[in-house]
Amino acid sequence: MKYQKLFEPVTIGKLTLKNRTSMAPMGPVGYADSNGGFNQRLQDYYVERAKNDVGLIITGICSVDTTIEGFPTVALPCPTTCPVAFIHSTRSMNDRVHAYGAKIFLQLTGGLGRSALPGFIKNNIAPSEQGNRFDPSVIHREMTVEEIQKLIKQFVMSAAIAKKAGFDGVEIHAVHEGYLLDQFAISIYNHRTDMFGGSLENRLRVATEIVKGIKKVCGPDFPVSLRYSLKSCMKGLRQGGLPGEDYQETGRDVEEGIQAAKLMVEAGYDMLNVDAGTYDSWYWNHPPMYFGKGVYNEYARILKQHVNVPIILAGRMDDPEMANAAIGDCCDIVSYGRPLLADSEYVTKIRYGREDEVRPCLGCHDGCLLGRIANGPVCCAVNPACGREEIYGLQPALRKKNILVTGGVGGMETARVTALRGHKVTLVEKSDRLGGHGVVPHMNQFMLEDLLNHEHVTIHDNAVVEQTTPDQVTVRKGEEQFQVPCDTLICCVGYRANDGLYNKLAQGDVPVHNIGDSNKVRNIMAAIWDGYELGRSL
C-alpha cells in the first residue's frame, strides 16, 4: 500500500480506529429536524463518507442547549431538545456507520458568544461584556454564574445522550476559533473576576468541568476529544496576523497554548483536534487558497512534543504524500474537511491508488462557508450532491441520447454528468482550451484585504480611470482628479452574459439549453451546479 501509515490502526484511549483518517467536523446548519435530531439528509451525508473507508467521523457542531443563546430551533441538531427523538434519529445512522467499520463522535458546542453573526441568535451573551466581532455596536452582556453552570450541565447531559445513541465518543467544541468556550479561555475576551476568570486555570474551568462531568457520567473509557487552537494568530480585536508576519500575539500565544493543552489533558481529554486562529483571524480556521498545504502542521508538531494523547490534524491535508509523512511527526490522525465534501470517495481513492480520480477541493468556500453564512445548508461548489446524496445522486438514463455540449465550466460539468448516465456526448470548445472564468466568501475577503494592506497596496475605491499616458494614468474620484505613476496597466473588467449563440440555435428543431455565463455571469459554483442539474435531467 502506497500510503501505509494512513491506513494503520490507532487507539484513542481504549477505542481502536481501523485507520488514521478522519472526517473533520463541519457545521450541519440547516440539517436539524423539528425535534433537534439529524434529518435524513444529514444521516446519509455521514454514512456516505463512512462507507468510503474513513476511519473516524466527527459530526459538525450540535448545540447542547438552544435556550441560553436563543438558537433557532432548526439551525443545529441539539440532543437536549428532545432526547428520545435525537436518539431515534441518530441510532440507526450510527449502526450504518459501524457496519463499515468506522467510528463516529458527536461534536458538542456551547455556542457562539461574541462571534455570532448579528441577528442569528436572540440572546447576545459572552464571558464578559463586549462588542460583537462583526458589528461592535452590538453588545454581548456578561453571562451569569447560573448560566455557566447550566451550560456545563447541558454538555454532560448531551454526552450521556450521545452515548445512549451509539456514538463512540464526543468532541467538545471548543477551546478553538474564538467560540464561546474559547472566549472564556483567552484573556483579551475574558475580564471576569470570579472563579471563571483571571488565572489560566480559572479561564479554562468551563472546559475542564465539562470533561470531568462527562467522565463521571459516561465512564472513564468513553472518549472525549477537544477541538483546540494552539495559537490565536491575532494582532488585536478583528485583526488577524498573516502567515510569516512579525506581530505581537494578543490572544493565546504558543507558550500559553502548550500550558493550556497540558491542563486539558490532565483534566481528562483523550485527544486534541488541533488548529490555530479565532474569528478575529478567521482565515486561519478556514484557510483560503492563499495558504499552502499543511497549514497547522507546525503547531501540531509543537503540541505533540508536550502531550501524550493522540493529535488529530486537518488544514489543507489533501496531499497524500504530506499526510502520510505527518503521521508520527506532527499528528496521529489526519482529518479531511473540504476534501470529503468535494469527493466523498477521497479516502477510498487514496487507499487504492486512484489519486488521479479525485475531485479536488478548490479552496473557494462558496458552498461550505458562503452557503452557511447565507443560511443555506453546508454544500460544495464542485459536488452538487454533497448533503443530498440519496435524493440528488445520478441515475442511469432510461433513453440514451446523442448530446452536444459547448465549452465552459458549466458545459464541462454537463458533459461529465450526462456521460456518466450513459449518453453519448460530444464537447465543443471555441478556444484552444476548456474552461471559463472563475461574491468572495468572508474568510477569503478578510485574508485578501490583510494581504493587500501587508504589501502596502494603495486602494482607491469608487474611482474611474479616465486617461492613460506612457508613464501615468489619470484617475477621477468624485470631483477629485489625480495622476498615478504607471508603466504597466492591467485591466480587469469582468464579464457580461453573451447569449447570442443560444438565441441563434434556439430557433432550430433541436432542444437547446442555456447555462453558465451565457445565461448569467456568476461564479464557478453556479456554473457547476447548473451543469449538474441539467446533466441529471436529460
Secondary structure, DSSP 8 states (H G I E B T S, - for coil): -TTGGGGS-EEETTEEESSSEEE-----TT-B-TTSSB-HHHHHHHHHHHTTT-SEEEEEEEES-STTTT--TTTS--TTTSHHHHHHHHHHHHHHHHHTT-EEEEEEE---GGGS-TTS-SS-EESS-EE-SS-TTSEEEE--HHHHHHHHHHHHHHHHHHHHTT-SEEEEEEESBT-HHHHHHSTTT----STTSSSHHHHTHHHHHHHHHHHHHH-TTS-EEEEEES---EEETTEE--TT------S--HHHHHHHHHHHHHHT--EEEEE--BGGGGGGTS--TTS-S-TTHHHHHHHHTT--S-EEE-SS---HHHHHHHBTTTBSEEEESHHHHH-TTHHHHHHTT-GGG-----S--TTTTHHHHTT-----SS-TTTT-TTTS-----SS--EEEEE-SHHHHHHHHHHHHTT-EEEEE-SSSS--------HHHHHHHHHHHHHTT-----S-EEEEEETTEEEEEETTEEEEEE-S------------HHHHHHTTSSS-----GGGT----HHHHHHHHHHHHHH-
